[in-house]
């Protein structure tokens, strides 16, 4: 018989890893930019990180983009190629 609990565990593991990745990304971005970004302000889509922040925040991200990308790619499993 089909056990729905085991089926749903697959999805819960994926959701938990996304939350952990977002938390790590927030810590790294805050480390280099001194911005107060929450995990709800970050979206990971098509190997890109989209950050909802002000124009000043976007400028800080752009200035530190290479450092941030290097540290993110070394700390999480998902490969990230750009930050917007």
PDB file of N, CA, C and O in Angstrom:
ATOM      1  N   UNK A   1       0.838  -1.182   0.000  1.00  0.00           N
ATOM      2  CA  UNK A   1       0.000   0.000   0.000  1.00  0.00           C
ATOM      3  C   UNK A   1       0.886   1.249   0.000  1.00  0.00           C
ATOM      4  O   UNK A   1       1.980   1.249   0.563  1.00  0.00           O
ATOM      5  N   UNK A   2       0.410   2.272  -0.618  1.00  0.00           N
ATOM      6  CA  UNK A   2       1.125   3.534  -0.747  1.00  0.00           C
ATOM      7  C   UNK A   2       1.141   4.267   0.592  1.00  0.00           C
ATOM      8  O   UNK A   2       0.094   4.490   1.200  1.00  0.00           O
ATOM      9  N   UNK A   3       2.340   4.639   1.044  1.00  0.00           N
ATOM     10  CA  UNK A   3       2.478   5.345   2.314  1.00  0.00           C
ATOM     11  C   UNK A   3       2.752   6.820   2.024  1.00  0.00           C
ATOM     12  O   UNK A   3       3.835   7.181   1.563  1.00  0.00           O
ATOM     13  N   UNK A   4       1.778   7.647   2.295  1.00  0.00           N
ATOM     14  CA  UNK A   4       1.887   9.073   1.969  1.00  0.00           C
ATOM     15  C   UNK A   4       2.913   9.780   2.842  1.00  0.00           C
ATOM     16  O   UNK A   4       3.495  10.780   2.423  1.00  0.00           O
ATOM     17  N   UNK A   5       3.140   9.277   4.040  1.00  0.00           N
ATOM     18  CA  UNK A   5       4.102   9.914   4.943  1.00  0.00           C
ATOM     19  C   UNK A   5       5.506   9.900   4.338  1.00  0.00           C
ATOM     20  O   UNK A   5       6.215  10.906   4.379  1.00  0.00           O
ATOM     21  N   UNK A   6       5.900   8.764   3.782  1.00  0.00           N
ATOM     22  CA  UNK A   6       7.221   8.666   3.163  1.00  0.00           C
ATOM     23  C   UNK A   6       7.310   9.556   1.928  1.00  0.00           C
ATOM     24  O   UNK A   6       8.357  10.143   1.653  1.00  0.00           O
ATOM     25  N   UNK A   7       6.224   9.655   1.194  1.00  0.00           N
ATOM     26  CA  UNK A   7       6.190  10.507   0.008  1.00  0.00           C
ATOM     27  C   UNK A   7       6.367  11.972   0.388  1.00  0.00           C
ATOM     28  O   UNK A   7       7.106  12.698  -0.276  1.00  0.00           O
ATOM     29  N   UNK A   8       5.707  12.408   1.433  1.00  0.00           N
ATOM     30  CA  UNK A   8       5.784  13.801   1.862  1.00  0.00           C
ATOM     31  C   UNK A   8       7.126  14.134   2.506  1.00  0.00           C
ATOM     32  O   UNK A   8       7.542  15.293   2.489  1.00  0.00           O
ATOM     33  N   UNK A   9       7.813  13.141   3.073  1.00  0.00           N
ATOM     34  CA  UNK A   9       9.135  13.380   3.656  1.00  0.00           C
ATOM     35  C   UNK A   9      10.131  13.837   2.597  1.00  0.00           C
ATOM     36  O   UNK A   9      11.031  14.625   2.888  1.00  0.00           O
ATOM     37  N   UNK A  10       9.975  13.349   1.382  1.00  0.00           N
ATOM     38  CA  UNK A  10      10.864  13.768   0.294  1.00  0.00           C
ATOM     39  C   UNK A  10      10.764  15.277   0.074  1.00  0.00           C
ATOM     40  O   UNK A  10      11.775  15.959  -0.096  1.00  0.00           O
ATOM     41  N   UNK A  11       9.555  15.779   0.080  1.00  0.00           N
ATOM     42  CA  UNK A  11       9.360  17.206  -0.136  1.00  0.00           C
ATOM     43  C   UNK A  11       9.805  18.025   1.063  1.00  0.00           C
ATOM     44  O   UNK A  11      10.337  19.123   0.900  1.00  0.00           O
ATOM     45  N   UNK A  12       9.596  17.510   2.254  1.00  0.00           N
ATOM     46  CA  UNK A  12       9.990  18.271   3.444  1.00  0.00           C
ATOM     47  C   UNK A  12      11.509  18.404   3.528  1.00  0.00           C
ATOM     48  O   UNK A  12      12.010  19.433   3.983  1.00  0.00           O
ATOM     49  N   UNK A  13      12.246  17.386   3.100  1.00  0.00           N
ATOM     50  CA  UNK A  13      13.708  17.483   3.087  1.00  0.00           C
ATOM     51  C   UNK A  13      14.164  18.561   2.121  1.00  0.00           C
ATOM     52  O   UNK A  13      15.094  19.308   2.423  1.00  0.00           O
ATOM     53  N   UNK A  14      13.523  18.651   0.967  1.00  0.00           N
ATOM     54  CA  UNK A  14      13.872  19.676  -0.011  1.00  0.00           C
ATOM     55  C   UNK A  14      13.585  21.072   0.504  1.00  0.00           C
ATOM     56  O   UNK A  14      14.373  21.992   0.287  1.00  0.00           O
ATOM     57  N   UNK A  15      12.474  21.233   1.177  1.00  0.00           N
ATOM     58  CA  UNK A  15      12.104  22.539   1.728  1.00  0.00           C
ATOM     59  C   UNK A  15      13.058  22.939   2.839  1.00  0.00           C
ATOM     60  O   UNK A  15      13.447  24.103   2.929  1.00  0.00           O
ATOM     61  N   UNK A  16      13.438  21.998   3.681  1.00  0.00           N
ATOM     62  CA  UNK A  16      14.379  22.295   4.765  1.00  0.00           C
ATOM     63  C   UNK A  16      15.739  22.720   4.211  1.00  0.00           C
ATOM     64  O   UNK A  16      16.361  23.638   4.746  1.00  0.00           O
ATOM     65  N   UNK A  17      16.203  22.068   3.156  1.00  0.00           N
ATOM     66  CA  UNK A  17      17.505  22.434   2.592  1.00  0.00           C
ATOM     67  C   UNK A  17      17.456  23.819   1.959  1.00  0.00           C
ATOM     68  O   UNK A  17      18.450  24.545   1.994  1.00  0.00           O
ATOM     69  N   UNK A  18      16.323  24.196   1.383  1.00  0.00           N
ATOM     70  CA  UNK A  18      16.178  25.543   0.823  1.00  0.00           C
ATOM     71  C   UNK A  18      16.246  26.574   1.933  1.00  0.00           C
ATOM     72  O   UNK A  18      16.876  27.618   1.769  1.00  0.00           O
ATOM     73  N   UNK A  19      15.602  26.294   3.071  1.00  0.00           N
ATOM     74  CA  UNK A  19      15.640  27.227   4.204  1.00  0.00           C
ATOM     75  C   UNK A  19      17.063  27.387   4.728  1.00  0.00           C
ATOM     76  O   UNK A  19      17.495  28.501   5.026  1.00  0.00           O
ATOM     77  N   UNK A  20      17.784  26.290   4.841  1.00  0.00           N
ATOM     78  CA  UNK A  20      19.168  26.339   5.324  1.00  0.00           C
ATOM     79  C   UNK A  20      20.037  27.118   4.340  1.00  0.00           C
ATOM     80  O   UNK A  20      20.863  27.933   4.752  1.00  0.00           O
ATOM     81  N   UNK A  21      19.855  26.871   3.040  1.00  0.00           N
ATOM     82  CA  UNK A  21      20.618  27.606   2.030  1.00  0.00           C
ATOM     83  C   UNK A  21      20.346  29.098   2.121  1.00  0.00           C
ATOM     84  O   UNK A  21      21.275  29.904   2.065  1.00  0.00           O
ATOM     85  N   UNK A  22      19.086  29.471   2.260  1.00  0.00           N
ATOM     86  CA  UNK A  22      18.741  30.890   2.356  1.00  0.00           C
ATOM     87  C   UNK A  22      19.364  31.525   3.591  1.00  0.00           C
ATOM     88  O   UNK A  22      19.858  32.651   3.530  1.00  0.00           O
ATOM     89  N   UNK A  23      19.344  30.811   4.709  1.00  0.00           N
ATOM     90  CA  UNK A  23      19.943  31.349   5.936  1.00  0.00           C
ATOM     91  C   UNK A  23      21.446  31.555   5.762  1.00  0.00           C
ATOM     92  O   UNK A  23      21.990  32.566   6.206  1.00  0.00           O
ATOM     93  N   UNK A  24      22.114  30.608   5.122  1.00  0.00           N
ATOM     94  CA  UNK A  24      23.555  30.756   4.865  1.00  0.00           C
ATOM     95  C   UNK A  24      23.830  31.926   3.928  1.00  0.00           C
ATOM     96  O   UNK A  24      24.781  32.679   4.137  1.00  0.00           O
ATOM     97  N   UNK A  25      23.014  32.078   2.911  1.00  0.00           N
ATOM     98  CA  UNK A  25      23.182  33.182   1.965  1.00  0.00           C
ATOM     99  C   UNK A  25      22.993  34.511   2.667  1.00  0.00           C
ATOM    100  O   UNK A  25      23.751  35.451   2.427  1.00  0.00           O
ATOM    101  N   UNK A  26      21.989  34.604   3.533  1.00  0.00           N
ATOM    102  CA  UNK A  26      21.747  35.843   4.289  1.00  0.00           C
ATOM    103  C   UNK A  26      22.959  36.189   5.142  1.00  0.00           C
ATOM    104  O   UNK A  26      23.380  37.345   5.174  1.00  0.00           O
ATOM    105  N   UNK A  27      23.523  35.212   5.827  1.00  0.00           N
ATOM    106  CA  UNK A  27      24.701  35.459   6.665  1.00  0.00           C
ATOM    107  C   UNK A  27      25.883  35.954   5.837  1.00  0.00           C
ATOM    108  O   UNK A  27      26.591  36.872   6.249  1.00  0.00           O
ATOM    109  N   UNK A  28      26.093  35.353   4.683  1.00  0.00           N
ATOM    110  CA  UNK A  28      27.217  35.751   3.831  1.00  0.00           C
ATOM    111  C   UNK A  28      27.007  37.158   3.284  1.00  0.00           C
ATOM    112  O   UNK A  28      27.933  37.969   3.291  1.00  0.00           O
ATOM    113  N   UNK A  29      25.807  37.453   2.814  1.00  0.00           N
ATOM    114  CA  UNK A  29      25.528  38.796   2.282  1.00  0.00           C
ATOM    115  C   UNK A  29      25.677  39.840   3.373  1.00  0.00           C
ATOM    116  O   UNK A  29      26.267  40.896   3.143  1.00  0.00           O
ATOM    117  N   UNK A  30      25.152  39.560   4.556  1.00  0.00           N
ATOM    118  CA  UNK A  30      25.267  40.516   5.661  1.00  0.00           C
ATOM    119  C   UNK A  30      26.723  40.720   6.078  1.00  0.00           C
ATOM    120  O   UNK A  30      27.104  41.808   6.510  1.00  0.00           O
ATOM    121  N   UNK A  31      27.524  39.681   5.946  1.00  0.00           N
ATOM    122  CA  UNK A  31      28.941  39.772   6.306  1.00  0.00           C
ATOM    123  C   UNK A  31      29.685  40.763   5.409  1.00  0.00           C
ATOM    124  O   UNK A  31      30.497  41.549   5.897  1.00  0.00           O
ATOM    125  N   UNK A  32      29.417  40.732   4.116  1.00  0.00           N
ATOM    126  CA  UNK A  32      30.149  41.573   3.171  1.00  0.00           C
ATOM    127  C   UNK A  32      29.519  42.940   2.931  1.00  0.00           C
ATOM    128  O   UNK A  32      30.214  43.870   2.519  1.00  0.00           O
ATOM    129  N   UNK A  33      28.223  43.082   3.178  1.00  0.00           N
ATOM    130  CA  UNK A  33      27.555  44.335   2.829  1.00  0.00           C
ATOM    131  C   UNK A  33      27.011  45.098   4.023  1.00  0.00           C
ATOM    132  O   UNK A  33      26.648  46.266   3.880  1.00  0.00           O
ATOM    133  N   UNK A  34      26.942  44.489   5.180  1.00  0.00           N
ATOM    134  CA  UNK A  34      26.347  45.093   6.374  1.00  0.00           C
ATOM    135  C   UNK A  34      24.898  45.511   6.153  1.00  0.00           C
ATOM    136  O   UNK A  34      24.420  46.455   6.782  1.00  0.00           O
ATOM    137  N   UNK A  35      24.200  44.813   5.262  1.00  0.00           N
ATOM    138  CA  UNK A  35      22.774  45.044   5.055  1.00  0.00           C
ATOM    139  C   UNK A  35      21.995  44.116   5.975  1.00  0.00           C
ATOM    140  O   UNK A  35      22.463  43.027   6.306  1.00  0.00           O
ATOM    141  N   UNK A  36      20.836  44.534   6.376  1.00  0.00           N
ATOM    142  CA  UNK A  36      19.968  43.684   7.191  1.00  0.00           C
ATOM    143  C   UNK A  36      18.935  43.034   6.284  1.00  0.00           C
ATOM    144  O   UNK A  36      17.819  43.532   6.130  1.00  0.00           O
ATOM    145  N   UNK A  37      19.322  41.923   5.690  1.00  0.00           N
ATOM    146  CA  UNK A  37      18.447  41.201   4.769  1.00  0.00           C
ATOM    147  C   UNK A  37      17.889  39.985   5.491  1.00  0.00           C
ATOM    148  O   UNK A  37      18.608  39.307   6.224  1.00  0.00           O
ATOM    149  N   UNK A  38      16.615  39.710   5.284  1.00  0.00           N
ATOM    150  CA  UNK A  38      15.969  38.523   5.844  1.00  0.00           C
ATOM    151  C   UNK A  38      15.922  37.434   4.782  1.00  0.00           C
ATOM    152  O   UNK A  38      16.082  37.709   3.592  1.00  0.00           O
ATOM    153  N   UNK A  39      15.704  36.207   5.212  1.00  0.00           N
ATOM    154  CA  UNK A  39      15.615  35.112   4.249  1.00  0.00           C
ATOM    155  C   UNK A  39      14.383  35.253   3.362  1.00  0.00           C
ATOM    156  O   UNK A  39      14.345  34.694   2.266  1.00  0.00           O
ATOM    157  N   UNK A  40      13.376  35.993   3.820  1.00  0.00           N
ATOM    158  CA  UNK A  40      12.191  36.214   2.988  1.00  0.00           C
ATOM    159  C   UNK A  40      12.474  37.187   1.844  1.00  0.00           C
ATOM    160  O   UNK A  40      11.690  37.268   0.898  1.00  0.00           O
ATOM    161  N   UNK A  41      13.579  37.922   1.918  1.00  0.00           N
ATOM    162  CA  UNK A  41      13.963  38.867   0.866  1.00  0.00           C
ATOM    163  C   UNK A  41      14.775  38.204  -0.239  1.00  0.00           C
ATOM    164  O   UNK A  41      15.159  38.862  -1.206  1.00  0.00           O
ATOM    165  N   UNK A  42      15.039  36.912  -0.105  1.00  0.00           N
ATOM    166  CA  UNK A  42      15.897  36.202  -1.061  1.00  0.00           C
ATOM    167  C   UNK A  42      15.089  35.145  -1.799  1.00  0.00           C
ATOM    168  O   UNK A  42      14.279  34.427  -1.212  1.00  0.00           O
ATOM    169  N   UNK A  43      15.333  35.072  -3.100  1.00  0.00           N
ATOM    170  CA  UNK A  43      14.719  34.048  -3.929  1.00  0.00           C
ATOM    171  C   UNK A  43      15.820  33.411  -4.774  1.00  0.00           C
ATOM    172  O   UNK A  43      16.633  34.117  -5.371  1.00  0.00           O
ATOM    173  N   UNK A  44      15.849  32.091  -4.825  1.00  0.00           N
ATOM    174  CA  UNK A  44      16.835  31.375  -5.633  1.00  0.00           C
ATOM    175  C   UNK A  44      16.099  30.801  -6.833  1.00  0.00           C
ATOM    176  O   UNK A  44      15.183  29.990  -6.692  1.00  0.00           O
ATOM    177  N   UNK A  45      16.522  31.241  -8.026  1.00  0.00           N
ATOM    178  CA  UNK A  45      15.824  30.815  -9.232  1.00  0.00           C
ATOM    179  C   UNK A  45      16.817  30.714 -10.380  1.00  0.00           C
ATOM    180  O   UNK A  45      17.541  31.670 -10.659  1.00  0.00           O
ATOM    181  N   UNK A  46      16.857  29.574 -11.045  1.00  0.00           N
ATOM    182  CA  UNK A  46      17.718  29.361 -12.219  1.00  0.00           C
ATOM    183  C   UNK A  46      19.178  29.716 -11.942  1.00  0.00           C
ATOM    184  O   UNK A  46      19.797  30.446 -12.716  1.00  0.00           O
ATOM    185  N   UNK A  47      19.719  29.212 -10.863  1.00  0.00           N
ATOM    186  CA  UNK A  47      21.114  29.439 -10.468  1.00  0.00           C
ATOM    187  C   UNK A  47      21.422  30.908 -10.186  1.00  0.00           C
ATOM    188  O   UNK A  47      22.584  31.312 -10.213  1.00  0.00           O
ATOM    189  N   UNK A  48      20.397  31.703  -9.916  1.00  0.00           N
ATOM    190  CA  UNK A  48      20.571  33.117  -9.593  1.00  0.00           C
ATOM    191  C   UNK A  48      19.922  33.406  -8.252  1.00  0.00           C
ATOM    192  O   UNK A  48      18.904  32.814  -7.894  1.00  0.00           O
ATOM    193  N   UNK A  49      20.526  34.322  -7.524  1.00  0.00           N
ATOM    194  CA  UNK A  49      19.943  34.795  -6.272  1.00  0.00           C
ATOM    195  C   UNK A  49      19.341  36.159  -6.552  1.00  0.00           C
ATOM    196  O   UNK A  49      20.026  37.071  -7.014  1.00  0.00           O
ATOM    197  N   UNK A  50      18.071  36.286  -6.272  1.00  0.00           N
ATOM    198  CA  UNK A  50      17.378  37.557  -6.460  1.00  0.00           C
ATOM    199  C   UNK A  50      17.103  38.117  -5.074  1.00  0.00           C
ATOM    200  O   UNK A  50      16.422  37.489  -4.262  1.00  0.00           O
ATOM    201  N   UNK A  51      17.641  39.310  -4.809  1.00  0.00           N
ATOM    202  CA  UNK A  51      17.515  39.940  -3.498  1.00  0.00           C
ATOM    203  C   UNK A  51      16.606  41.154  -3.628  1.00  0.00           C
ATOM    204  O   UNK A  51      16.846  42.038  -4.450  1.00  0.00           O
ATOM    205  N   UNK A  52      15.566  41.186  -2.811  1.00  0.00           N
ATOM    206  CA  UNK A  52      14.674  42.341  -2.771  1.00  0.00           C
ATOM    207  C   UNK A  52      15.210  43.326  -1.747  1.00  0.00           C
ATOM    208  O   UNK A  52      15.065  43.127  -0.541  1.00  0.00           O
ATOM    209  N   UNK A  53      15.828  44.389  -2.239  1.00  0.00           N
ATOM    210  CA  UNK A  53      16.413  45.402  -1.368  1.00  0.00           C
ATOM    211  C   UNK A  53      16.397  46.745  -2.091  1.00  0.00           C
ATOM    212  O   UNK A  53      15.969  46.836  -3.241  1.00  0.00           O
ATOM    213  N   UNK A  54      16.852  47.755  -1.424  1.00  0.00           N
ATOM    214  CA  UNK A  54      16.872  49.106  -1.992  1.00  0.00           C
ATOM    215  C   UNK A  54      17.973  49.240  -3.044  1.00  0.00           C
ATOM    216  O   UNK A  54      18.775  48.328  -3.244  1.00  0.00           O
ATOM    217  N   UNK A  55      17.996  50.387  -3.706  1.00  0.00           N
ATOM    218  CA  UNK A  55      19.030  50.646  -4.714  1.00  0.00           C
ATOM    219  C   UNK A  55      20.414  50.686  -4.078  1.00  0.00           C
ATOM    220  O   UNK A  55      21.390  50.231  -4.675  1.00  0.00           O
ATOM    221  N   UNK A  56      20.498  51.224  -2.878  1.00  0.00           N
ATOM    222  CA  UNK A  56      21.781  51.261  -2.164  1.00  0.00           C
ATOM    223  C   UNK A  56      22.242  49.837  -1.854  1.00  0.00           C
ATOM    224  O   UNK A  56      23.421  49.514  -1.993  1.00  0.00           O
ATOM    225  N   UNK A  57      21.309  48.998  -1.437  1.00  0.00           N
ATOM    226  CA  UNK A  57      21.635  47.604  -1.162  1.00  0.00           C
ATOM    227  C   UNK A  57      22.094  46.866  -2.401  1.00  0.00           C
ATOM    228  O   UNK A  57      23.027  46.066  -2.345  1.00  0.00           O
ATOM    229  N   UNK A  58      21.438  47.133  -3.523  1.00  0.00           N
ATOM    230  CA  UNK A  58      21.841  46.506  -4.792  1.00  0.00           C
ATOM    231  C   UNK A  58      23.255  46.944  -5.180  1.00  0.00           C
ATOM    232  O   UNK A  58      24.036  46.149  -5.703  1.00  0.00           O
ATOM    233  N   UNK A  59      23.577  48.210  -4.923  1.00  0.00           N
ATOM    234  CA  UNK A  59      24.930  48.703  -5.217  1.00  0.00           C
ATOM    235  C   UNK A  59      25.964  47.989  -4.359  1.00  0.00           C
ATOM    236  O   UNK A  59      27.027  47.611  -4.851  1.00  0.00           O
ATOM    237  N   UNK A  60      25.660  47.802  -3.081  1.00  0.00           N
ATOM    238  CA  UNK A  60      26.567  47.082  -2.185  1.00  0.00           C
ATOM    239  C   UNK A  60      26.759  45.644  -2.658  1.00  0.00           C
ATOM    240  O   UNK A  60      27.871  45.116  -2.625  1.00  0.00           O
ATOM    241  N   UNK A  61      25.673  45.015  -3.096  1.00  0.00           N
ATOM    242  CA  UNK A  61      25.774  43.651  -3.616  1.00  0.00           C
ATOM    243  C   UNK A  61      26.660  43.608  -4.859  1.00  0.00           C
ATOM    244  O   UNK A  61      27.491  42.712  -5.004  1.00  0.00           O
ATOM    245  N   UNK A  62      26.481  44.565  -5.743  1.00  0.00           N
ATOM    246  CA  UNK A  62      27.272  44.599  -6.975  1.00  0.00           C
ATOM    247  C   UNK A  62      28.753  44.796  -6.686  1.00  0.00           C
ATOM    248  O   UNK A  62      29.599  44.164  -7.319  1.00  0.00           O
ATOM    249  N   UNK A  63      29.071  45.667  -5.738  1.00  0.00           N
ATOM    250  CA  UNK A  63      30.474  45.935  -5.411  1.00  0.00           C
ATOM    251  C   UNK A  63      31.172  44.719  -4.805  1.00  0.00           C
ATOM    252  O   UNK A  63      32.372  44.528  -5.003  1.00  0.00           O
ATOM    253  N   UNK A  64      30.436  43.910  -4.078  1.00  0.00           N
ATOM    254  CA  UNK A  64      31.016  42.742  -3.400  1.00  0.00           C
ATOM    255  C   UNK A  64      30.586  41.425  -4.041  1.00  0.00           C
ATOM    256  O   UNK A  64      30.692  40.368  -3.419  1.00  0.00           O
ATOM    257  N   UNK A  65      30.111  41.483  -5.259  1.00  0.00           N
ATOM    258  CA  UNK A  65      29.523  40.329  -5.925  1.00  0.00           C
ATOM    259  C   UNK A  65      30.469  39.127  -6.001  1.00  0.00           C
ATOM    260  O   UNK A  65      30.069  38.012  -5.666  1.00  0.00           O
ATOM    261  N   UNK A  66      31.696  39.332  -6.429  1.00  0.00           N
ATOM    262  CA  UNK A  66      32.630  38.212  -6.600  1.00  0.00           C
ATOM    263  C   UNK A  66      32.942  37.515  -5.283  1.00  0.00           C
ATOM    264  O   UNK A  66      32.961  36.286  -5.223  1.00  0.00           O
ATOM    265  N   UNK A  67      33.184  38.283  -4.235  1.00  0.00           N
ATOM    266  CA  UNK A  67      33.474  37.689  -2.923  1.00  0.00           C
ATOM    267  C   UNK A  67      32.276  36.899  -2.414  1.00  0.00           C
ATOM    268  O   UNK A  67      32.420  35.789  -1.901  1.00  0.00           O
ATOM    269  N   UNK A  68      31.097  37.487  -2.562  1.00  0.00           N
ATOM    270  CA  UNK A  68      29.872  36.837  -2.084  1.00  0.00           C
ATOM    271  C   UNK A  68      29.637  35.540  -2.847  1.00  0.00           C
ATOM    272  O   UNK A  68      29.350  34.507  -2.241  1.00  0.00           O
ATOM    273  N   UNK A  69      29.755  35.585  -4.169  1.00  0.00           N
ATOM    274  CA  UNK A  69      29.532  34.382  -4.979  1.00  0.00           C
ATOM    275  C   UNK A  69      30.525  33.276  -4.644  1.00  0.00           C
ATOM    276  O   UNK A  69      30.143  32.109  -4.562  1.00  0.00           O
ATOM    277  N   UNK A  70      31.789  33.627  -4.449  1.00  0.00           N
ATOM    278  CA  UNK A  70      32.793  32.617  -4.097  1.00  0.00           C
ATOM    279  C   UNK A  70      32.438  31.927  -2.791  1.00  0.00           C
ATOM    280  O   UNK A  70      32.488  30.701  -2.697  1.00  0.00           O
ATOM    281  N   UNK A  71      32.082  32.709  -1.790  1.00  0.00           N
ATOM    282  CA  UNK A  71      31.782  32.107  -0.491  1.00  0.00           C
ATOM    283  C   UNK A  71      30.489  31.302  -0.526  1.00  0.00           C
ATOM    284  O   UNK A  71      30.401  30.245   0.099  1.00  0.00           O
ATOM    285  N   UNK A  72      29.494  31.789  -1.246  1.00  0.00           N
ATOM    286  CA  UNK A  72      28.232  31.048  -1.353  1.00  0.00           C
ATOM    287  C   UNK A  72      28.466  29.717  -2.047  1.00  0.00           C
ATOM    288  O   UNK A  72      27.979  28.687  -1.580  1.00  0.00           O
ATOM    289  N   UNK A  73      29.197  29.717  -3.145  1.00  0.00           N
ATOM    290  CA  UNK A  73      29.435  28.477  -3.886  1.00  0.00           C
ATOM    291  C   UNK A  73      30.289  27.487  -3.106  1.00  0.00           C
ATOM    292  O   UNK A  73      30.200  26.281  -3.335  1.00  0.00           O
ATOM    293  N   UNK A  74      31.107  27.974  -2.197  1.00  0.00           N
ATOM    294  CA  UNK A  74      31.904  27.050  -1.393  1.00  0.00           C
ATOM    295  C   UNK A  74      31.135  26.531  -0.180  1.00  0.00           C
ATOM    296  O   UNK A  74      31.537  25.537   0.423  1.00  0.00           O
ATOM    297  N   UNK A  75      30.038  27.189   0.183  1.00  0.00           N
ATOM    298  CA  UNK A  75      29.342  26.784   1.407  1.00  0.00           C
ATOM    299  C   UNK A  75      28.036  26.031   1.178  1.00  0.00           C
ATOM    300  O   UNK A  75      27.595  25.309   2.072  1.00  0.00           O
ATOM    301  N   UNK A  76      27.405  26.169   0.020  1.00  0.00           N
ATOM    302  CA  UNK A  76      26.151  25.449  -0.216  1.00  0.00           C
ATOM    303  C   UNK A  76      26.297  24.538  -1.424  1.00  0.00           C
ATOM    304  O   UNK A  76      27.200  24.714  -2.242  1.00  0.00           O
ATOM    305  N   UNK A  77      25.402  23.563  -1.530  1.00  0.00           N
ATOM    306  CA  UNK A  77      25.472  22.578  -2.603  1.00  0.00           C
ATOM    307  C   UNK A  77      24.996  23.144  -3.935  1.00  0.00           C
ATOM    308  O   UNK A  77      25.516  22.782  -4.990  1.00  0.00           O
ATOM    309  N   UNK A  78      24.009  24.032  -3.883  1.00  0.00           N
ATOM    310  CA  UNK A  78      23.452  24.604  -5.098  1.00  0.00           C
ATOM    311  C   UNK A  78      24.433  25.592  -5.708  1.00  0.00           C
ATOM    312  O   UNK A  78      24.940  26.473  -5.014  1.00  0.00           O
ATOM    313  N   UNK A  79      24.701  25.452  -6.995  1.00  0.00           N
ATOM    314  CA  UNK A  79      25.614  26.376  -7.663  1.00  0.00           C
ATOM    315  C   UNK A  79      24.873  27.667  -7.978  1.00  0.00           C
ATOM    316  O   UNK A  79      23.739  27.647  -8.458  1.00  0.00           O
ATOM    317  N   UNK A  80      25.527  28.787  -7.703  1.00  0.00           N
ATOM    318  CA  UNK A  80      24.962  30.107  -7.960  1.00  0.00           C
ATOM    319  C   UNK A  80      25.901  30.828  -8.916  1.00  0.00           C
ATOM    320  O   UNK A  80      27.112  30.866  -8.693  1.00  0.00           O
ATOM    321  N   UNK A  81      25.344  31.401  -9.982  1.00  0.00           N
ATOM    322  CA  UNK A  81      26.179  32.083 -10.969  1.00  0.00           C
ATOM    323  C   UNK A  81      26.007  33.594 -10.966  1.00  0.00           C
ATOM    324  O   UNK A  81      26.844  34.306 -11.521  1.00  0.00           O
ATOM    325  N   UNK A  82      24.935  34.102 -10.350  1.00  0.00           N
ATOM    326  CA  UNK A  82      24.704  35.544 -10.379  1.00  0.00           C
ATOM    327  C   UNK A  82      23.862  35.978  -9.184  1.00  0.00           C
ATOM    328  O   UNK A  82      23.111  35.192  -8.606  1.00  0.00           O
ATOM    329  N   UNK A  83      24.011  37.242  -8.836  1.00  0.00           N
ATOM    330  CA  UNK A  83      23.202  37.868  -7.790  1.00  0.00           C
ATOM    331  C   UNK A  83      22.564  39.098  -8.405  1.00  0.00           C
ATOM    332  O   UNK A  83      23.246  39.917  -9.022  1.00  0.00           O
ATOM    333  N   UNK A  84      21.274  39.225  -8.240  1.00  0.00           N
ATOM    334  CA  UNK A  84      20.560  40.394  -8.763  1.00  0.00           C
ATOM    335  C   UNK A  84      19.746  41.026  -7.673  1.00  0.00           C
ATOM    336  O   UNK A  84      19.069  42.027  -7.910  1.00  0.00           O
TER     337      UNK A  84
END
